[in-house]
Amino acid sequence: MSDKIIREVYEVLESRRDNPIDSYTSKIMQDSDKKAEDKILEKIAEEAGEVLIASKNDENLVYESVDLIFHTLLLLAYKGIEIDEVFEEFKSRRK
């Protein structure tokens, strides 16, 4: 599996964090530190709930999972985590 699309999405998130524009991801990361983190965490909780419902209803599971993954990536970018740290953690778990 290629990590190319994840890296592309992550680069956009980092760019919008560092060079804000009029976008959802820029705006959510530009509040004061605590408020921005709270908003992102609330969104992750919301998306996790939607994944649970999608799974139980056997519909939209891929769509909702991508939303959850996206917002998790948003949190990692906001916190300044390098995407390679995530890939390295995945690799270490394959041993």
MOPAC internal coordinates of N, CA, C and O (Angstrom, degrees):
PM7 1SCF
backbone

  N    0.0000 0     0.00 0     0.00 0    0    0    0
  C    1.4458 1     0.00 0     0.00 0    1    0    0
  C    1.5196 1   109.29 1     0.00 0    2    1    0
  O    1.2310 1   121.05 1   -46.32 1    3    2    1
  N    1.2847 1   115.59 1   133.68 1    3    2    1
  C    1.4591 1   120.84 1   179.60 1    5    3    2
  C    1.5246 1   110.17 1   -83.54 1    6    5    3
  O    1.2310 1   121.28 1   -38.02 1    7    6    5
  N    1.3125 1   115.15 1   141.98 1    7    6    5
  C    1.4615 1   119.55 1   176.46 1    9    7    6
  C    1.5246 1   111.37 1   -94.79 1   10    9    7
  O    1.2310 1   120.54 1  -171.00 1   11   10    9
  N    1.3274 1   116.58 1     9.00 1   11   10    9
  C    1.4655 1   120.98 1  -173.17 1   13   11   10
  C    1.5312 1   113.07 1   -58.04 1   14   13   11
  O    1.2310 1   119.36 1   132.05 1   15   14   13
  N    1.3096 1   118.82 1   -47.95 1   15   14   13
  C    1.4702 1   120.51 1  -176.47 1   17   15   14
  C    1.5276 1   110.71 1   -67.01 1   18   17   15
  O    1.2310 1   120.22 1   142.33 1   19   18   17
  N    1.3358 1   117.18 1   -37.67 1   19   18   17
  C    1.4644 1   119.69 1   177.25 1   21   19   18
  C    1.5291 1   109.97 1   -63.55 1   22   21   19
  O    1.2310 1   120.68 1   136.12 1   23   22   21
  N    1.3264 1   116.30 1   -43.88 1   23   22   21
  C    1.4711 1   119.85 1   178.52 1   25   23   22
  C    1.5305 1   111.13 1   -62.13 1   26   25   23
  O    1.2310 1   120.44 1   139.19 1   27   26   25
  N    1.3337 1   116.76 1   -40.81 1   27   26   25
  C    1.4686 1   120.07 1   179.53 1   29   27   26
  C    1.5263 1   110.87 1   -63.21 1   30   29   27
  O    1.2310 1   120.61 1   134.21 1   31   30   29
  N    1.3077 1   116.44 1   -45.79 1   31   30   29
  C    1.4697 1   120.35 1   178.84 1   33   31   30
  C    1.5249 1   109.70 1   -61.76 1   34   33   31
  O    1.2310 1   120.59 1   137.11 1   35   34   33
  N    1.3268 1   116.48 1   -42.89 1   35   34   33
  C    1.4646 1   120.66 1  -178.15 1   37   35   34
  C    1.5233 1   111.65 1   -64.27 1   38   37   35
  O    1.2310 1   121.03 1   139.46 1   39   38   37
  N    1.3141 1   115.63 1   -40.54 1   39   38   37
  C    1.4698 1   119.39 1   178.17 1   41   39   38
  C    1.5295 1   111.36 1   -61.99 1   42   41   39
  O    1.2310 1   120.65 1   141.32 1   43   42   41
  N    1.3228 1   116.36 1   -38.68 1   43   42   41
  C    1.4698 1   119.94 1   176.96 1   45   43   42
  C    1.5286 1   109.91 1   -64.03 1   46   45   43
  O    1.2310 1   120.53 1   136.18 1   47   46   45
  N    1.3330 1   116.60 1   -43.82 1   47   46   45
  C    1.4677 1   119.87 1   179.57 1   49   47   46
  C    1.5287 1   111.20 1   -61.71 1   50   49   47
  O    1.2310 1   120.54 1   135.68 1   51   50   49
  N    1.3307 1   116.58 1   -44.32 1   51   50   49
  C    1.4717 1   119.88 1   178.39 1   53   51   50
  C    1.5258 1   110.83 1   -62.77 1   54   53   51
  O    1.2310 1   120.68 1   139.12 1   55   54   53
  N    1.3213 1   116.31 1   -40.88 1   55   54   53
  C    1.4580 1   120.49 1   179.53 1   57   55   54
  C    1.5282 1   110.86 1   -63.49 1   58   57   55
  O    1.2310 1   120.74 1   138.54 1   59   58   57
  N    1.3145 1   116.19 1   -41.46 1   59   58   57
  C    1.4773 1   119.39 1  -179.34 1   61   59   58
  C    1.5184 1   111.44 1   -72.76 1   62   61   59
  O    1.2310 1   120.48 1   154.66 1   63   62   61
  N    1.3278 1   116.69 1   -25.34 1   63   62   61
  C    1.4679 1   120.48 1   173.63 1   65   63   62
  C    1.5298 1   109.78 1   -70.32 1   66   65   63
  O    1.2310 1   120.88 1   134.79 1   67   66   65
  N    1.3363 1   115.92 1   -45.21 1   67   66   65
  C    1.4607 1   121.24 1  -173.64 1   69   67   66
  C    1.5311 1   113.89 1   -85.87 1   70   69   67
  O    1.2310 1   120.61 1   153.82 1   71   70   69
  N    1.3206 1   116.44 1   -26.18 1   71   70   69
  C    1.4739 1   122.27 1  -179.41 1   73   71   70
  C    1.5258 1   108.59 1  -132.46 1   74   73   71
  O    1.2310 1   120.84 1  -104.04 1   75   74   73
  N    1.3248 1   116.00 1    75.96 1   75   74   73
  C    1.4731 1   118.95 1  -173.60 1   77   75   74
  C    1.5303 1   113.39 1   -56.24 1   78   77   75
  O    1.2310 1   122.13 1   -38.27 1   79   78   77
  N    1.3155 1   113.52 1   141.73 1   79   78   77
  C    1.4635 1   121.67 1   173.30 1   81   79   78
  C    1.5269 1   106.59 1  -130.60 1   82   81   79
  O    1.2310 1   120.45 1     0.62 1   83   82   81
  N    1.3043 1   116.74 1  -179.38 1   83   82   81
  C    1.4604 1   120.78 1   177.96 1   85   83   82
  C    1.5294 1   108.63 1   -81.61 1   86   85   83
  O    1.2310 1   120.98 1   -98.85 1   87   86   85
  N    1.3347 1   115.73 1    81.15 1   87   86   85
  C    1.4589 1   120.77 1   179.59 1   89   87   86
  C    1.5202 1   109.22 1  -144.00 1   90   89   87
  O    1.2310 1   121.13 1   -18.77 1   91   90   89
  N    1.3081 1   115.45 1   161.23 1   91   90   89
  C    1.4695 1   121.47 1   178.51 1   93   91   90
  C    1.5187 1   111.09 1   -56.61 1   94   93   91
  O    1.2310 1   120.24 1   131.78 1   95   94   93
  N    1.3313 1   117.14 1   -48.22 1   95   94   93
  C    1.4615 1   119.76 1  -175.27 1   97   95   94
  C    1.5295 1   111.48 1   -69.45 1   98   97   95
  O    1.2310 1   119.80 1   143.60 1   99   98   97
  N    1.3112 1   118.00 1   -36.40 1   99   98   97
  C    1.4690 1   119.69 1   176.55 1  101   99   98
  C    1.5170 1   110.61 1   -64.66 1  102  101   99
  O    1.2310 1   121.02 1   132.95 1  103  102  101
  N    1.3123 1   115.66 1   -47.05 1  103  102  101
  C    1.4714 1   119.62 1  -176.54 1  105  103  102
  C    1.5183 1   111.89 1   -63.02 1  106  105  103
  O    1.2310 1   119.97 1   137.70 1  107  106  105
  N    1.3252 1   117.66 1   -42.30 1  107  106  105
  C    1.4617 1   119.95 1  -176.85 1  109  107  106
  C    1.5334 1   111.23 1   -66.35 1  110  109  107
  O    1.2310 1   120.28 1   152.80 1  111  110  109
  N    1.3453 1   117.08 1   -27.20 1  111  110  109
  C    1.4669 1   120.39 1  -178.76 1  113  111  110
  C    1.5213 1   113.15 1   -91.74 1  114  113  111
  O    1.2310 1   119.50 1   176.70 1  115  114  113
  N    1.3382 1   118.57 1    -3.30 1  115  114  113
  C    1.4560 1   120.12 1  -173.30 1  117  115  114
  C    1.5183 1   115.45 1  -100.28 1  118  117  115
  O    1.2310 1   119.83 1   175.91 1  119  118  117
  N    1.3315 1   117.93 1    -4.09 1  119  118  117
  C    1.4533 1   119.14 1   175.27 1  121  119  118
  C    1.5187 1   109.59 1   -67.40 1  122  121  119
  O    1.2310 1   120.57 1    -4.26 1  123  122  121
  N    1.3163 1   116.51 1   175.74 1  123  122  121
  C    1.4586 1   117.93 1   175.12 1  125  123  122
  C    1.5288 1   108.17 1   -56.50 1  126  125  123
  O    1.2310 1   120.60 1   -24.02 1  127  126  125
  N    1.3114 1   116.45 1   155.98 1  127  126  125
  C    1.4653 1   120.71 1  -171.63 1  129  127  126
  C    1.5239 1   113.28 1   -49.18 1  130  129  127
  O    1.2310 1   120.26 1   127.89 1  131  130  129
  N    1.3032 1   117.11 1   -52.11 1  131  130  129
  C    1.4602 1   119.66 1  -174.92 1  133  131  130
  C    1.5170 1   111.49 1   -66.99 1  134  133  131
  O    1.2310 1   120.70 1   137.01 1  135  134  133
  N    1.3296 1   116.26 1   -42.99 1  135  134  133
  C    1.4587 1   120.32 1  -177.62 1  137  135  134
  C    1.5292 1   110.81 1   -65.38 1  138  137  135
  O    1.2310 1   120.28 1   138.51 1  139  138  137
  N    1.3252 1   117.07 1   -41.49 1  139  138  137
  C    1.4618 1   120.50 1   179.18 1  141  139  138
  C    1.5233 1   110.23 1   -63.07 1  142  141  139
  O    1.2310 1   120.51 1   134.03 1  143  142  141
  N    1.3125 1   116.64 1   -45.97 1  143  142  141
  C    1.4748 1   119.35 1  -179.97 1  145  143  142
  C    1.5262 1   110.07 1   -62.53 1  146  145  143
  O    1.2310 1   120.42 1   137.84 1  147  146  145
  N    1.3286 1   116.80 1   -42.16 1  147  146  145
  C    1.4661 1   119.68 1   178.80 1  149  147  146
  C    1.5266 1   111.33 1   -60.25 1  150  149  147
  O    1.2310 1   120.39 1   137.73 1  151  150  149
  N    1.3197 1   116.87 1   -42.27 1  151  150  149
  C    1.4686 1   120.30 1   179.88 1  153  151  150
  C    1.5273 1   110.92 1   -63.12 1  154  153  151
  O    1.2310 1   120.58 1   137.67 1  155  154  153
  N    1.3129 1   116.50 1   -42.33 1  155  154  153
  C    1.4675 1   119.91 1   179.87 1  157  155  154
  C    1.5260 1   109.99 1   -66.23 1  158  157  155
  O    1.2310 1   120.44 1   136.98 1  159  158  157
  N    1.3331 1   116.77 1   -43.02 1  159  158  157
  C    1.4732 1   119.91 1   179.71 1  161  159  158
  C    1.5238 1   111.33 1   -64.96 1  162  161  159
  O    1.2310 1   120.08 1   141.47 1  163  162  161
  N    1.3205 1   117.45 1   -38.53 1  163  162  161
  C    1.4698 1   120.80 1   176.61 1  165  163  162
  C    1.5292 1   109.88 1   -62.07 1  166  165  163
  O    1.2310 1   120.68 1   139.63 1  167  166  165
  N    1.3146 1   116.31 1   -40.37 1  167  166  165
  C    1.4795 1   119.94 1   179.98 1  169  167  166
  C    1.5292 1   110.49 1   -66.35 1  170  169  167
  O    1.2310 1   120.30 1   140.83 1  171  170  169
  N    1.3226 1   117.04 1   -39.17 1  171  170  169
  C    1.4638 1   119.95 1   177.93 1  173  171  170
  C    1.5268 1   109.88 1   -63.69 1  174  173  171
  O    1.2310 1   120.22 1   137.01 1  175  174  173
  N    1.3198 1   117.19 1   -42.99 1  175  174  173
  C    1.4676 1   120.40 1   178.35 1  177  175  174
  C    1.5251 1   110.39 1   -61.55 1  178  177  175
  O    1.2310 1   120.69 1   136.92 1  179  178  177
  N    1.3355 1   116.29 1   -43.08 1  179  178  177
  C    1.4676 1   120.65 1   178.80 1  181  179  178
  C    1.5296 1   110.35 1   -61.28 1  182  181  179
  O    1.2310 1   120.82 1   133.36 1  183  182  181
  N    1.3249 1   116.04 1   -46.64 1  183  182  181
  C    1.4701 1   119.67 1  -177.97 1  185  183  182
  C    1.5289 1   111.39 1   -67.37 1  186  185  183
  O    1.2310 1   119.98 1   144.72 1  187  186  185
  N    1.3352 1   117.64 1   -35.28 1  187  186  185
  C    1.4704 1   120.36 1   177.31 1  189  187  186
  C    1.5282 1   109.70 1   -62.73 1  190  189  187
  O    1.2310 1   120.64 1   138.71 1  191  190  189
  N    1.3252 1   116.38 1   -41.29 1  191  190  189
  C    1.4590 1   120.09 1   177.28 1  193  191  190
  C    1.5227 1   111.45 1   -62.72 1  194  193  191
  O    1.2310 1   120.60 1   140.56 1  195  194  193
  N    1.3219 1   116.45 1   -39.44 1  195  194  193
  C    1.4668 1   120.00 1   179.65 1  197  195  194
  C    1.5270 1   111.22 1   -68.42 1  198  197  195
  O    1.2310 1   120.16 1   148.01 1  199  198  197
  N    1.3147 1   117.31 1   -31.99 1  199  198  197
  C    1.4740 1   119.66 1   174.96 1  201  199  198
  C    1.5274 1   109.90 1   -65.29 1  202  201  199
  O    1.2310 1   120.58 1   137.26 1  203  202  201
  N    1.3266 1   116.49 1   -42.74 1  203  202  201
  C    1.4658 1   119.62 1   179.05 1  205  203  202
  C    1.5259 1   111.19 1   -60.33 1  206  205  203
  O    1.2310 1   120.72 1   134.45 1  207  206  205
  N    1.3216 1   116.22 1   -45.55 1  207  206  205
  C    1.4672 1   120.66 1  -179.45 1  209  207  206
  C    1.5239 1   110.51 1   -65.56 1  210  209  207
  O    1.2310 1   120.55 1   137.16 1  211  210  209
  N    1.3313 1   116.55 1   -42.84 1  211  210  209
  C    1.4719 1   120.31 1   179.62 1  213  211  210
  C    1.5242 1   110.77 1   -61.09 1  214  213  211
  O    1.2310 1   120.73 1   140.16 1  215  214  213
  N    1.3120 1   116.20 1   -39.84 1  215  214  213
  C    1.4617 1   119.58 1   179.30 1  217  215  214
  C    1.5233 1   110.89 1   -66.40 1  218  217  215
  O    1.2310 1   120.81 1   133.68 1  219  218  217
  N    1.3033 1   116.06 1   -46.32 1  219  218  217
  C    1.4680 1   119.77 1  -179.08 1  221  219  218
  C    1.5288 1   111.31 1   -63.92 1  222  221  219
  O    1.2310 1   120.09 1   146.18 1  223  222  221
  N    1.3392 1   117.44 1   -33.82 1  223  222  221
  C    1.4612 1   121.67 1  -178.81 1  225  223  222
  C    1.5219 1   113.41 1   -91.03 1  226  225  223
  O    1.2310 1   120.70 1   177.39 1  227  226  225
  N    1.3256 1   116.26 1    -2.61 1  227  226  225
  C    1.4660 1   121.32 1  -177.54 1  229  227  226
  C    1.5235 1   112.73 1    53.05 1  230  229  227
  O    1.2310 1   120.79 1  -136.40 1  231  230  229
  N    1.3298 1   116.09 1    43.60 1  231  230  229
  C    1.4638 1   119.14 1   174.97 1  233  231  230
  C    1.5291 1   109.69 1  -151.01 1  234  233  231
  O    1.2310 1   121.14 1   -34.48 1  235  234  233
  N    1.3093 1   115.42 1   145.52 1  235  234  233
  C    1.4698 1   123.90 1   176.56 1  237  235  234
  C    1.5294 1   114.08 1    60.71 1  238  237  235
  O    1.2310 1   119.85 1  -157.18 1  239  238  237
  N    1.3206 1   117.89 1    22.82 1  239  238  237
  C    1.4686 1   119.62 1  -176.92 1  241  239  238
  C    1.5265 1   111.72 1   -64.95 1  242  241  239
  O    1.2310 1   119.82 1   138.48 1  243  242  241
  N    1.3101 1   117.94 1   -41.52 1  243  242  241
  C    1.4697 1   120.11 1   179.41 1  245  243  242
  C    1.5224 1   109.69 1   -65.21 1  246  245  243
  O    1.2310 1   120.34 1   132.61 1  247  246  245
  N    1.3146 1   116.96 1   -47.39 1  247  246  245
  C    1.4754 1   121.73 1  -179.26 1  249  247  246
  C    1.5266 1   110.47 1   -57.13 1  250  249  247
  O    1.2310 1   120.49 1   130.18 1  251  250  249
  N    1.3130 1   116.66 1   -49.82 1  251  250  249
  C    1.4643 1   120.53 1  -177.49 1  253  251  250
  C    1.5340 1   111.37 1   -68.93 1  254  253  251
  O    1.2310 1   120.18 1   145.20 1  255  254  253
  N    1.3095 1   117.25 1   -34.80 1  255  254  253
  C    1.4718 1   120.47 1   177.91 1  257  255  254
  C    1.5207 1   110.94 1   -64.85 1  258  257  255
  O    1.2310 1   120.87 1   139.76 1  259  258  257
  N    1.3197 1   115.95 1   -40.24 1  259  258  257
  C    1.4744 1   119.18 1   178.11 1  261  259  258
  C    1.5263 1   110.03 1   -64.59 1  262  261  259
  O    1.2310 1   119.96 1   140.95 1  263  262  261
  N    1.3231 1   117.69 1   -39.05 1  263  262  261
  C    1.4682 1   119.51 1   175.37 1  265  263  262
  C    1.5216 1   111.11 1   -59.77 1  266  265  263
  O    1.2310 1   120.19 1   137.60 1  267  266  265
  N    1.3231 1   117.24 1   -42.40 1  267  266  265
  C    1.4683 1   121.20 1   179.80 1  269  267  266
  C    1.5277 1   110.73 1   -65.69 1  270  269  267
  O    1.2310 1   120.57 1   135.60 1  271  270  269
  N    1.3018 1   116.52 1   -44.40 1  271  270  269
  C    1.4710 1   120.71 1   178.67 1  273  271  270
  C    1.5284 1   109.97 1   -63.13 1  274  273  271
  O    1.2310 1   120.49 1   136.44 1  275  274  273
  N    1.3267 1   116.68 1   -43.56 1  275  274  273
  C    1.4732 1   120.96 1   179.31 1  277  275  274
  C    1.5228 1   110.79 1   -57.53 1  278  277  275
  O    1.2310 1   120.30 1   131.59 1  279  278  277
  N    1.3121 1   117.04 1   -48.41 1  279  278  277
  C    1.4661 1   119.57 1  -177.29 1  281  279  278
  C    1.5286 1   111.85 1   -71.10 1  282  281  279
  O    1.2310 1   120.01 1   152.03 1  283  282  281
  N    1.3149 1   117.59 1   -27.97 1  283  282  281
  C    1.4658 1   119.83 1   173.45 1  285  283  282
  C    1.5233 1   109.62 1   -68.00 1  286  285  283
  O    1.2310 1   120.46 1   138.12 1  287  286  285
  N    1.3247 1   116.72 1   -41.88 1  287  286  285
  C    1.4706 1   120.27 1   175.14 1  289  287  286
  C    1.5294 1   110.68 1   -62.37 1  290  289  287
  O    1.2310 1   120.68 1   141.13 1  291  290  289
  N    1.3210 1   116.30 1   -38.87 1  291  290  289
  C    1.4663 1   120.69 1   177.60 1  293  291  290
  C    1.5290 1   110.18 1   -59.46 1  294  293  291
  O    1.2310 1   120.15 1   135.77 1  295  294  293
  N    1.3162 1   117.33 1   -44.23 1  295  294  293
  C    1.4772 1   120.94 1   178.16 1  297  295  294
  C    1.5245 1   110.84 1   -61.88 1  298  297  295
  O    1.2310 1   120.52 1   134.94 1  299  298  297
  N    1.3207 1   116.61 1   -45.06 1  299  298  297
  C    1.4639 1   120.23 1  -179.24 1  301  299  298
  C    1.5297 1   110.88 1   -62.84 1  302  301  299
  O    1.2310 1   120.46 1   137.76 1  303  302  301
  N    1.3295 1   116.73 1   -42.24 1  303  302  301
  C    1.4712 1   120.26 1   178.24 1  305  303  302
  C    1.5209 1   109.88 1   -65.00 1  306  305  303
  O    1.2310 1   120.41 1   136.32 1  307  306  305
  N    1.3108 1   116.82 1   -43.68 1  307  306  305
  C    1.4665 1   121.35 1   179.07 1  309  307  306
  C    1.5236 1   110.72 1   -58.37 1  310  309  307
  O    1.2310 1   120.51 1   139.55 1  311  310  309
  N    1.3442 1   116.62 1   -40.45 1  311  310  309
  C    1.4628 1   121.50 1  -178.02 1  313  311  310
  C    1.5249 1   112.33 1   -80.86 1  314  313  311
  O    1.2310 1   120.03 1   177.54 1  315  314  313
  N    1.3213 1   117.56 1    -2.46 1  315  314  313
  C    1.4580 1   120.99 1   176.80 1  317  315  314
  C    1.5204 1   114.11 1    78.92 1  318  317  315
  O    1.2310 1   120.51 1  -159.19 1  319  318  317
  N    1.3151 1   116.62 1    20.81 1  319  318  317
  C    1.4606 1   121.01 1   177.33 1  321  319  318
  C    1.5285 1   108.34 1   -76.86 1  322  321  319
  O    1.2310 1   120.19 1   -44.54 1  323  322  321
  N    1.3150 1   117.24 1   135.46 1  323  322  321
  C    1.4657 1   120.59 1   176.32 1  325  323  322
  C    1.5321 1   109.44 1   -77.85 1  326  325  323
  O    1.2310 1   120.67 1   -42.40 1  327  326  325
  N    1.3209 1   116.33 1   137.60 1  327  326  325
  C    1.4733 1   120.24 1  -177.90 1  329  327  326
  C    1.5284 1   111.12 1   -61.22 1  330  329  327
  O    1.2310 1   120.42 1   150.53 1  331  330  329
  N    1.3251 1   116.81 1   -29.47 1  331  330  329
  C    1.4711 1   118.98 1   178.31 1  333  331  330
  C    1.5261 1   111.80 1   -64.01 1  334  333  331
  O    1.2310 1   119.71 1   152.20 1  335  334  333
  N    1.3301 1   118.15 1   -27.80 1  335  334  333
  C    1.4705 1   120.14 1   175.53 1  337  335  334
  C    1.5263 1   110.56 1   -62.52 1  338  337  335
  O    1.2310 1   120.76 1   142.47 1  339  338  337
  N    1.3171 1   116.15 1   -37.53 1  339  338  337
  C    1.4645 1   120.79 1   179.19 1  341  339  338
  C    1.5334 1   109.76 1   -67.32 1  342  341  339
  O    1.2310 1   120.79 1   133.66 1  343  342  341
  N    1.3278 1   116.09 1   -46.34 1  343  342  341
  C    1.4643 1   119.27 1  -179.67 1  345  343  342
  C    1.5316 1   110.90 1   -64.76 1  346  345  343
  O    1.2310 1   120.48 1   142.36 1  347  346  345
  N    1.3259 1   116.69 1   -37.64 1  347  346  345
  C    1.4732 1   119.48 1   177.77 1  349  347  346
  C    1.5310 1   111.12 1   -64.54 1  350  349  347
  O    1.2310 1   120.76 1   142.10 1  351  350  349
  N    1.3286 1   116.15 1   -37.90 1  351  350  349
  C    1.4748 1   119.15 1   178.17 1  353  351  350
  C    1.5288 1   110.61 1   -64.85 1  354  353  351
  O    1.2310 1   120.71 1   138.46 1  355  354  353
  N    1.3291 1   116.25 1   -41.54 1  355  354  353
  C    1.4704 1   119.40 1   175.94 1  357  355  354
  C    1.5315 1   110.30 1   -59.85 1  358  357  355
  O    1.2310 1   120.98 1   134.59 1  359  358  357
  N    1.3350 1   115.72 1   -45.41 1  359  358  357
  C    1.4682 1   119.68 1  -179.56 1  361  359  358
  C    1.5148 1   111.41 1   -61.28 1  362  361  359
  O    1.2310 1   120.08 1   138.07 1  363  362  361
  N    1.3215 1   117.46 1   -41.93 1  363  362  361
  C    1.4689 1   120.14 1  -178.42 1  365  363  362
  C    1.5174 1   112.02 1   -65.04 1  366  365  363
  O    1.2310 1   120.58 1   153.86 1  367  366  365
  N    1.3203 1   116.50 1   -26.14 1  367  366  365
  C    1.4705 1   120.24 1  -179.63 1  369  367  366
  C    1.5193 1   112.63 1   -81.46 1  370  369  367
  O    1.2310 1   120.21 1   168.56 1  371  370  369
  N    1.3231 1   117.20 1   -11.44 1  371  370  369
  C    1.4744 1   121.22 1   179.18 1  373  371  370
  C    1.5123 1   111.85 1   -84.74 1  374  373  371
  O    1.2310 1   119.84 1   170.66 1  375  374  373
  N    1.3451 1   117.92 1    -9.34 1  375  374  373
  C    1.4647 1   121.11 1  -175.36 1  377  375  374
  C    1.5062 1   110.71 1   -74.42 1  378  377  375
  O    1.2310 1   120.10 1   180.00 1  379  378  377

